[in-house]
Amino acid sequence: MSTTTITETTQYLTFKFDEELYAMEISKVREVLDFTKVTKVPKTPDFMRGVINLRGNVVPVVDLKLKFGMPAIEKSVDTCIIIVELMVDEDETILGVMADSVEEVIELEPKNIEPAPKIGMRLDTAFIKGMGKRDEEFIIILDIDKIFSADDMEFVQQMSETNNEDENPVFATVPEEAALAE
């Protein structure tokens, strides 16, 4: 369970997975993009949907629904990619997070945020910063820095660094037949 206590009014970007409302601190968000072509990278975890070209930089894109054990996001006119900044071992990492839709930026006061629920000893909820309340609706506030394991983030960092050092990103040029042959 997350032990983070929110003590000041904070702005959050809200987004949906199916009909559930989620949020993350706006300070972690760089920008929101319309869904674009995502190039699948061979031999990556299922939740790693691939990479996009963001102004000449290779940015890994993840599907948090898959990471959370939910069905994959299905592309629609509302599907978007939230570009976020994560801290990994004191290094900033840029990552794209797919969402069914982005809703709005809201402010939540600490009195409207409850601690993450206790769901038993075996279920890790450290990635849930709290449960926001707005009107009659709950908002699951995510701690984006705690969603991925060290192994996940090492993989993401290597993917970004390797491809952003090359003029011709390897992942953008791997034919599907070659990827299947590996």
N, C-alpha and C positions, 0 to 999 in steps of 0.2 A: 504494500500500500504506500502511496505517496505521502510523505510527511511535509510537503511544501505547504506553507501557510501564506495565503495571499493577503497582504496587509494594506494595499492601496488600490484605488480605482485604476483599472487597466483597460486598454482597448484590445479587442479581439476581432479577428477575421472569422466569420462564421461560414460554414460550408456543410453540405449534406452528403451523407452516404445513405442511399435509399431515402427513407423518410426521417432518419435520425439526424439531429443537428449537432455538429461538432464545432470546436473553435480552437484557435491557437493565437498566442500573443502576436499582435500586429508587428512588434519589433523584430520578429523572426521572419516576416514576409518581405521579400524583395519586390515581387510583382505577381500579377495573375495573368495567365495567358489563355487565349482560346486554345482548345485542343488542336494539336498539330500532329503530323506524322511522327510516330515514335519508332525508331529503328531498333528491332529486337537484337539483343546481344546473345550469341550462343553460350551455353553452359552457365547461365545465371539463374539465381533462385526465381521461383514463380512470381513473387511479388515485385521483382525487378522487371518492369515492363520494357525497358530499353533506354535509349538515349535520344536527346534532341539537340539540335544545333541552336544555341542561343547566342546570337551575335558573334559567331565564330568560336564559341566555347562549347565543348561537349558537356552536357548536363544529364546525369542519370535521372530517370523517371521511375517512381515507385507507385504501386497501387496499394495503399494502406488497407483497403478492404481485404485484399489477399493476405497481407501481413497479419491482419486481425482474425483470419480464419473465416472470412465472409466470401460470398461470390464476387468474382471480378467485376470491376466497373465496366458497364457497357456504354460505348460511345453514343452520345446524343448531342443535340444542339447546345445543351447546357454544360456538357462535360468541359472541364478546364484543368489547367495545370498550375498549381500554386508553387512558385519558386521560393524556396525557403533557405535560410542560412542555419547550419548546424555547427556546433562546436564539437570537434573530435580531437581529443588529446591536445587541446589548446590550439588546434588548427581549424580555421573556418572551412566548411564544406558546403557547396551549393548543391541542392537537390530539388527535383521537381516532384511534387506530390499530386497525383490525380484526384479529382473530386467529381462527384456526380453533378454538383452545381455549387457556385459560391453565392452566398446570400448577401451579407452586409458586414460593415464594421460596426461593432457595438461597444459600449462601455459597460463594465460590470463593477459594481462596488463590492468590497469584501463581504458585506453582510448578505449579498445575494449569491455567494459561492460556498458550497458545502465541501468538506473533504471527500476525497475519492472513497467510494464504498468498499467495505471489507467483504470480499467474496470468497473467503476461505484462505487457508494457508498456502495452497498450491498454485493459486492463480495470481500472477504478478500484475498488479495494477499501478506500478510505479510510473508508468507513462501517462496516467490520468492525473492531471494537476488538481482537478476538482470538478464539481458538478454545479454549473451555473444555473440560476433560476431566473426566468424572465416570463412574466405573466404566469400561465399555467404550464409552461414548457421547460424541460430540462435541456441543458446544453453541456455536452461532454467536453471539458477543456483538456486538450492534450498538451503534454510536455514533449515537444518534438525531439528534443535532445535525448530523451530516454526511451524512445520507441524501438530503436534498433540496437542490436547487440554489438559488441566491439568487432566481432567478425564481419557482421553486415557492413558496418561503417568502414572497416579496412578495405573491404571489397569495393565499396562505392568510391572511396578516396583513390584507390589504385586505378579504377576505371576513368575517373576524371583526370588525374595527373597524367596517365599514360597517353590519353588521347589529346589533351590540350597541349602537350609538348610536341606532338606530331603535326606536320602541316596537313597530312592526309590521314584523318582518323581511320584506324583499322576497322572499327565497328561499322562505319558507314559504307565500307566497300566489300564486306564479306558476302559473296553470293549465297543464296539459300542452300544450293546444292553442296557447296563447300562446308557450310556450317553443319549440315546433316551428316557429312562424311566423317567429321571429327569424332 
